[in-house]
Amino acid sequence: MTKPTTSEKELLEFLLYLGSGLTAAGEAVTQIQDRLQRVGAAYGAPQARISVFPTLLVVSLEPGRPATQEPTKQLYGGLRLDQTAELYRILWAAEHAELDPAEGSRRILALVKAPPRFGPAVRVTGHAVLTSGICLILLPTWNDLALSALFGVLVGVFKLAGVRWPAAQMVMPVVAALTVSSLTFLIAGSGWINADLRAMVAPLVTFLPGAMLTMAVVELSAYEMITGASRLVAGIMQLLLLAFGILGAAQLVGVPPPTALADVPASALGWWGPWIGPLIVGLGNFLMLAGPPRTFGWLCVVLYAGWTGQYFGNLVLGGYLSGFIGAVALTVVAYIVERFPSGPPALVSFLPGFWLLVPGALTLIGMTEYLGQDTVRGSEDLLGAVSSMLAVALGVLCGHPLYRGLARTVRKVRPA
């Protein structure tokens, strides 16, 4: 067996770090494998074989050569928006062999360890702003909006604690759901102010695995069974933890499960409420996830594209297909924005859009009711949420080839 040369070792390490980073960023497995194969070809390994699994990568530079596997736990966890943008800058340079592999590995490790651009207070404020934006989309009352912002501050503090103590991340959804739900039920039971699921769900949205569940469906559609099934199970587990926290709060404070609270009629702030929501969501994401400089405007463009597509899709085609239209618009515009010199990578701008399309919020309400007393209504909500998730996933699947088709058409027309 021939011992790999130093350059081969460096290339293998670089590919493994790139794959780990893209996995942490939430990219689909099919995209990761395609991009890494392009990088391998750029550095003289056109027959590289890459397999991406939920917790490890397997890379071989040639068929028949020894394969190297690397666990991704050293880059475990989601990346911030600025980290994802820097990772894609490294990836784009690597696809054109403009970067030494050893230097690329060092840059990836450096970006993972880089501190956030904004301090803790700004990030907690960003979570409260994001929560308010999601609540606006759910047609709240003024009481709902105020409570959701206060709860958003509380959950933002919990998230900072989870970053500081990684061992607590697993139980953080339960702790956050238990605390927020208990406060909501106590306030509602006291009669001090009206409170319902809109005030309670909005602060918990950032725990909802909407993007994970959607990517799971995308990967299963591409026959990536292991990774797709793993994401699906992990997403369902996250939902179960949140639902357990809500039901635990109902038992703790001595009130029934919150099925009746969902029947409180919406008192919209006005027609402008849901349309201001995407702007507030974009600002909250930018502050909470440390958006790259000069990308806030682009992030809002992509979010409004998805929201507008969903809104008009609902008017023309109905509720379930509105998610499909919104996801198509979100994906196509995200890839168009990526082509501009100042535009962020598509993954940076369209992943926050999953919270906007809110398949996860509907799923959480349905799961809570299903585990509570109203199993019939809960089953209906779960079915509706699954249908919405499938529609969003199908929109993402169709959006990327639609963008590529548009790009080819533009390239053909431009010389004329």
C-alpha positions as CSV (number, residue, x, y, z in Angstrom):
1,M,0.0,0.0,0.0
2,T,1.5,3.3,-1.1
3,K,1.7,5.9,1.7
4,P,-0.1,9.1,0.6
5,T,2.1,12.1,-0.1
6,T,1.8,15.2,2.0
7,S,-0.2,17.0,-0.6
8,E,-2.7,14.1,-0.7
9,K,-3.0,14.2,3.0
10,E,-3.6,18.0,2.9
11,L,-6.3,17.6,0.2
12,L,-8.0,14.8,2.1
13,E,-8.0,16.9,5.3
14,F,-9.3,19.9,3.4
15,L,-12.2,17.9,1.8
16,L,-13.1,16.5,5.2
17,Y,-13.1,19.9,6.9
18,L,-15.2,21.4,4.0
19,G,-17.7,18.5,4.2
20,S,-17.9,18.9,8.0
21,G,-18.5,22.6,7.7
22,L,-21.2,22.3,5.0
23,T,-22.9,19.6,7.1
24,A,-22.9,22.0,10.1
25,A,-24.3,24.7,7.9
26,G,-27.3,22.6,7.0
27,E,-26.6,21.9,3.3
28,A,-28.2,19.0,1.7
29,V,-26.1,15.8,1.3
30,T,-26.4,15.7,-2.5
31,Q,-25.1,19.3,-2.7
32,I,-22.2,18.6,-0.4
33,Q,-21.1,15.5,-2.4
34,D,-21.3,17.4,-5.7
35,R,-19.4,20.4,-4.4
36,L,-16.6,18.3,-2.8
37,Q,-16.2,16.3,-6.0
38,R,-15.7,19.6,-7.9
39,V,-13.0,20.6,-5.4
40,G,-11.3,17.2,-5.8
41,A,-11.3,17.6,-9.6
42,A,-9.9,21.1,-9.3
43,Y,-6.9,19.8,-7.3
44,G,-6.2,16.9,-9.6
45,A,-8.5,14.2,-8.1
46,P,-11.3,14.0,-10.7
47,Q,-12.3,10.4,-9.6
48,A,-12.6,11.3,-5.9
49,R,-15.3,9.4,-4.0
50,I,-17.2,11.2,-1.3
51,S,-19.9,9.8,1.0
52,V,-21.6,12.1,3.5
53,F,-23.4,10.6,6.5
54,P,-25.0,12.3,9.5
55,T,-22.0,12.1,11.8
56,L,-19.1,11.3,9.5
57,L,-17.6,11.7,6.0
58,V,-15.8,9.1,4.0
59,V,-13.4,10.3,1.3
60,S,-11.2,8.5,-1.2
61,L,-9.2,10.3,-3.9
62,E,-9.4,7.4,-6.4
63,P,-11.3,4.2,-6.8
64,G,-9.5,1.4,-5.1
65,R,-7.5,3.6,-2.9
66,P,-7.8,3.6,0.9
67,A,-10.7,5.7,2.2
68,T,-10.4,8.2,5.0
69,Q,-13.3,8.7,7.4
70,E,-13.7,11.6,9.8
71,P,-16.3,12.2,12.4
72,T,-17.9,15.6,12.1
73,K,-18.3,16.2,15.8
74,Q,-15.4,18.6,15.9
75,L,-17.5,21.0,13.8
76,Y,-20.7,19.9,15.4
77,G,-23.6,22.4,15.7
78,G,-25.1,25.0,13.4
79,L,-23.0,27.8,12.0
80,R,-23.9,31.4,12.2
81,L,-24.7,33.4,9.0
82,D,-21.3,35.0,8.9
83,Q,-19.5,31.7,9.4
84,T,-21.6,30.1,6.6
85,A,-20.7,33.0,4.3
86,E,-17.0,32.7,5.0
87,L,-17.2,28.9,4.5
88,Y,-18.7,29.4,1.0
89,R,-16.0,31.9,0.1
90,I,-13.5,29.2,0.9
91,L,-15.5,26.7,-1.1
92,W,-15.7,29.0,-4.2
93,A,-12.0,29.6,-4.1
94,A,-11.4,25.8,-3.7
95,E,-13.5,25.0,-6.7
96,H,-11.1,27.0,-8.8
97,A,-8.0,25.7,-7.0
98,E,-7.2,29.3,-5.9
99,L,-6.4,28.2,-2.3
100,D,-3.7,25.9,-0.9
101,P,-5.5,23.0,0.8
102,A,-3.5,23.4,4.1
103,E,-4.4,27.1,4.2
104,G,-8.0,26.2,3.5
105,S,-8.1,23.8,6.4
106,R,-6.7,26.5,8.7
107,R,-9.2,29.0,7.5
108,I,-12.1,26.6,8.2
109,L,-10.9,25.9,11.7
110,A,-10.4,29.6,12.3
111,L,-14.0,30.5,11.2
112,V,-15.5,27.9,13.4
113,K,-13.6,29.3,16.4
114,A,-14.3,33.0,15.5
115,P,-16.4,34.9,18.0
116,P,-19.7,36.4,16.9
117,R,-19.7,39.9,15.4
118,F,-22.3,41.0,18.0
119,G,-22.2,40.7,21.8
120,P,-24.7,38.7,24.0
121,A,-27.0,41.6,24.5
122,V,-27.4,42.2,20.8
123,R,-28.0,38.5,20.1
124,V,-30.7,38.3,22.8
125,T,-32.3,41.4,21.4
126,G,-32.1,39.8,18.0
127,H,-34.0,36.8,19.2
128,A,-36.7,39.0,20.7
129,V,-37.0,40.9,17.4
130,L,-37.2,37.6,15.4
131,T,-39.9,36.3,17.8
132,S,-41.9,39.5,17.3
133,G,-41.6,39.1,13.5
134,I,-42.9,35.5,13.6
135,C,-45.7,36.6,15.9
136,L,-46.8,39.3,13.4
137,I,-47.1,36.6,10.7
138,L,-49.4,34.6,13.0
139,L,-51.9,37.5,13.2
140,P,-51.5,38.3,16.9
141,T,-53.3,40.7,19.2
142,W,-51.2,43.4,20.8
143,N,-51.0,41.3,24.0
144,D,-49.6,38.4,22.0
145,L,-47.0,40.6,20.4
146,A,-45.8,42.1,23.7
147,L,-45.7,38.7,25.4
148,S,-43.9,37.1,22.5
149,A,-41.2,39.8,22.7
150,L,-40.7,39.3,26.4
151,F,-40.6,35.5,26.0
152,G,-38.2,36.0,23.1
153,V,-35.7,37.7,25.5
154,L,-36.1,34.8,28.0
155,V,-35.5,32.1,25.3
156,G,-32.6,34.1,23.9
157,V,-30.9,33.9,27.3
158,F,-31.5,30.2,27.3
159,K,-29.9,29.8,23.9
160,L,-26.8,31.7,25.1
161,A,-26.6,29.3,28.0
162,G,-26.8,26.4,25.6
163,V,-23.9,27.8,23.6
164,R,-21.8,28.2,26.7
165,W,-22.7,24.7,28.1
166,P,-23.0,22.3,25.1
167,A,-24.1,19.5,27.4
168,A,-27.3,21.4,28.1
169,Q,-28.3,21.8,24.4
170,M,-30.2,18.6,24.3
171,V,-32.6,19.5,27.2
172,M,-32.8,23.2,26.2
173,P,-36.0,22.8,24.1
174,V,-37.7,21.2,27.0
175,V,-36.6,23.8,29.5
176,A,-37.6,26.7,27.1
177,A,-41.0,25.1,26.3
178,L,-41.7,24.3,29.9
179,T,-40.8,27.8,31.1
180,V,-42.6,29.8,28.4
181,S,-45.7,27.6,28.5
182,S,-45.9,27.7,32.2
183,L,-45.8,31.5,32.2
184,T,-48.4,31.7,29.4
185,F,-50.8,29.4,31.2
186,L,-50.4,31.2,34.5
187,I,-51.0,34.6,32.9
188,A,-54.0,33.2,31.0
189,G,-55.4,31.6,34.1
190,S,-55.1,34.7,36.2
191,G,-57.2,36.7,33.7
192,W,-54.7,39.5,33.8
193,I,-54.4,39.6,30.0
194,N,-55.5,37.3,27.2
195,A,-52.8,34.9,26.0
196,D,-52.9,32.1,23.5
197,L,-50.7,29.8,21.3
198,R,-49.5,32.7,19.2
199,A,-47.7,34.3,22.1
200,M,-46.3,30.9,23.2
201,V,-45.3,29.4,19.9
202,A,-43.5,32.4,18.4
203,P,-40.6,32.4,21.0
204,L,-40.1,28.7,20.5
205,V,-39.9,28.9,16.7
206,T,-36.1,29.0,16.7
207,F,-36.1,25.5,18.3
208,L,-38.4,24.2,15.6
209,P,-36.6,22.0,13.0
210,G,-38.4,23.4,9.9
211,A,-35.3,23.4,7.8
212,M,-34.2,20.0,9.1
213,L,-37.5,18.4,8.3
214,T,-37.6,20.0,4.9
215,M,-34.0,19.0,4.1
216,A,-34.9,15.5,5.3
217,V,-37.6,15.2,2.7
218,V,-35.3,16.7,0.0
219,E,-32.7,14.0,0.8
220,L,-35.2,11.2,0.9
221,S,-36.4,12.3,-2.5
222,A,-32.9,12.0,-3.7
223,Y,-32.6,8.5,-2.3
224,E,-30.2,9.6,0.4
225,M,-31.9,7.2,2.8
226,I,-29.5,7.2,5.8
227,T,-29.0,11.0,6.1
228,G,-32.6,11.8,5.2
229,A,-34.0,9.3,7.7
230,S,-31.6,10.5,10.4
231,R,-32.6,14.2,9.9
232,L,-36.3,13.2,9.9
233,V,-35.9,11.3,13.2
234,A,-33.9,14.1,14.8
235,G,-36.5,16.7,13.7
236,I,-39.4,14.6,15.1
237,M,-37.5,14.1,18.3
238,Q,-37.0,17.9,18.6
239,L,-40.8,18.4,18.1
240,L,-41.5,15.7,20.7
241,L,-39.2,17.5,23.2
242,L,-41.0,20.8,22.7
243,A,-44.4,19.2,22.9
244,F,-43.4,17.4,26.1
245,G,-42.3,20.8,27.6
246,I,-45.7,22.3,26.8
247,L,-47.7,19.4,28.2
248,G,-45.5,19.3,31.2
249,A,-46.2,23.0,31.8
250,A,-49.9,22.3,31.6
251,Q,-49.7,19.6,34.2
252,L,-47.4,21.7,36.4
253,V,-49.6,24.7,36.7
254,G,-52.8,22.7,36.9
255,V,-54.6,23.7,33.7
256,P,-55.8,21.6,30.8
257,P,-53.5,21.2,27.7
258,P,-53.6,24.4,25.6
259,T,-56.1,23.1,23.0
260,A,-58.7,25.7,24.1
261,L,-56.3,28.5,23.8
262,A,-55.8,27.9,20.1
263,D,-59.5,28.8,19.7
264,V,-59.0,32.4,20.7
265,P,-60.0,34.4,17.6
266,A,-57.2,36.3,16.0
267,S,-57.4,40.1,16.3
268,A,-55.1,41.2,13.6
269,L,-53.2,44.5,14.1
270,G,-54.1,45.5,10.5
271,W,-53.3,44.4,7.0
272,W,-49.8,45.7,7.4
273,G,-48.9,43.3,10.3
274,P,-48.0,40.2,8.3
275,W,-46.3,42.3,5.6
276,I,-44.0,43.9,8.2
277,G,-43.3,40.5,9.6
278,P,-40.6,39.4,7.0
279,L,-38.7,42.7,7.6
280,I,-38.7,42.1,11.4
281,V,-37.8,38.4,10.9
282,G,-34.9,39.5,8.7
283,L,-33.6,42.0,11.2
284,G,-33.9,39.4,14.0
285,N,-32.0,36.8,12.1
286,F,-29.3,39.3,11.2
287,L,-28.7,40.3,14.8
288,M,-29.1,36.8,16.4
289,L,-27.1,34.8,13.8
290,A,-24.5,37.6,13.1
291,G,-25.3,38.2,9.5
292,P,-22.4,39.2,7.3
293,P,-21.9,42.9,6.7
294,R,-23.9,44.5,3.9
295,T,-26.2,41.5,3.6
296,F,-29.3,42.6,5.5
297,G,-31.0,44.1,2.4
298,W,-30.4,40.9,0.4
299,L,-31.8,38.8,3.3
300,C,-35.0,40.9,3.3
301,V,-35.3,40.5,-0.5
302,V,-35.2,36.7,-0.3
303,L,-37.6,36.6,2.7
304,Y,-40.1,38.9,1.0
305,A,-39.8,36.8,-2.2
306,G,-40.8,33.7,-0.2
307,W,-43.5,35.5,1.8
308,T,-45.0,37.1,-1.3
309,G,-45.0,33.8,-3.2
310,Q,-46.7,32.1,-0.3
311,Y,-49.3,34.9,0.0
312,F,-50.4,34.9,-3.7
313,G,-50.1,31.1,-3.8
314,N,-52.6,30.9,-1.0
315,L,-55.0,33.3,-2.9
316,V,-54.8,31.3,-6.1
317,L,-54.1,27.7,-5.2
318,G,-55.0,27.3,-1.5
319,G,-53.1,26.7,1.7
320,Y,-51.1,23.6,1.0
321,L,-49.8,24.7,-2.4
322,S,-49.0,28.1,-1.0
323,G,-46.0,26.6,0.7
324,F,-44.8,25.2,-2.6
325,I,-45.0,28.5,-4.4
326,G,-43.3,30.3,-1.5
327,A,-40.4,27.8,-1.4
328,V,-39.9,28.0,-5.2
329,A,-39.8,31.8,-5.0
330,L,-37.5,31.7,-2.0
331,T,-35.1,29.2,-3.6
332,V,-34.9,30.9,-7.0
333,V,-34.4,34.4,-5.6
334,A,-31.8,33.1,-3.1
335,Y,-29.7,31.7,-6.0
336,I,-30.2,34.8,-8.1
337,V,-29.0,37.0,-5.1
338,E,-25.9,34.7,-4.8
339,R,-24.7,35.8,-8.2
340,F,-24.4,39.5,-7.2
341,P,-20.9,40.5,-6.0
342,S,-22.3,41.6,-2.6
343,G,-24.9,38.9,-2.4
344,P,-24.6,36.2,0.3
345,P,-24.5,32.5,-0.4
346,A,-27.9,31.0,-1.1
347,L,-27.8,28.9,2.0
348,V,-27.3,32.1,4.2
349,S,-30.4,33.8,2.8
350,F,-32.9,31.0,2.3
351,L,-32.5,28.9,5.5
352,P,-34.0,31.7,7.7
353,G,-36.9,31.6,5.2
354,F,-38.0,28.3,6.5
355,W,-39.1,29.9,9.7
356,L,-41.1,32.4,7.6
357,L,-43.0,29.6,5.8
358,V,-43.8,28.2,9.2
359,P,-44.3,24.5,8.6
360,G,-42.7,23.8,12.0
361,A,-45.1,26.1,13.9
362,L,-48.1,24.2,12.6
363,T,-46.4,20.9,13.4
364,L,-45.8,22.0,17.0
365,I,-49.4,23.0,17.6
366,G,-50.6,19.8,16.0
367,M,-48.2,17.6,18.0
368,T,-49.2,19.3,21.3
369,E,-52.9,18.8,20.6
370,Y,-52.3,15.2,19.5
371,L,-50.5,14.3,22.7
372,G,-53.1,16.2,24.7
373,Q,-56.9,15.7,24.9
374,D,-58.0,16.7,21.4
375,T,-56.6,13.8,19.3
376,V,-58.9,14.4,16.4
377,R,-58.0,18.0,15.9
378,G,-54.4,17.2,16.6
379,S,-54.3,14.6,13.9
380,E,-55.9,17.0,11.5
381,D,-53.2,19.7,12.3
382,L,-50.4,17.1,12.0
383,L,-51.7,16.0,8.6
384,G,-51.9,19.7,7.5
385,A,-48.4,20.4,8.8
386,V,-46.9,17.3,7.1
387,S,-48.6,18.4,3.8
388,S,-47.2,21.9,4.2
389,M,-43.7,20.5,4.9
390,L,-43.9,18.3,1.8
391,A,-45.1,21.2,-0.3
392,V,-42.1,23.3,1.0
393,A,-39.7,20.5,0.3
394,L,-41.1,20.0,-3.2
395,G,-40.7,23.8,-3.8
396,V,-37.0,23.6,-2.8
397,L,-36.5,20.6,-5.1
398,C,-38.1,22.4,-8.0
399,G,-36.6,25.8,-7.3
400,H,-33.0,24.9,-7.9
401,P,-33.4,23.3,-11.4
402,L,-35.8,26.1,-12.3
403,Y,-33.0,28.6,-11.4
404,R,-30.5,26.6,-13.4
405,G,-32.8,26.6,-16.4
406,L,-33.3,30.4,-16.1
407,A,-29.6,30.9,-15.9
408,R,-28.9,28.8,-19.0
409,T,-31.6,30.8,-20.9
410,V,-30.0,34.1,-19.8
411,R,-26.6,32.9,-21.0
412,K,-28.0,32.0,-24.4
413,V,-29.9,35.2,-24.9
414,R,-27.1,37.6,-23.6
415,P,-24.7,37.3,-26.5
416,A,-27.5,38.1,-29.0
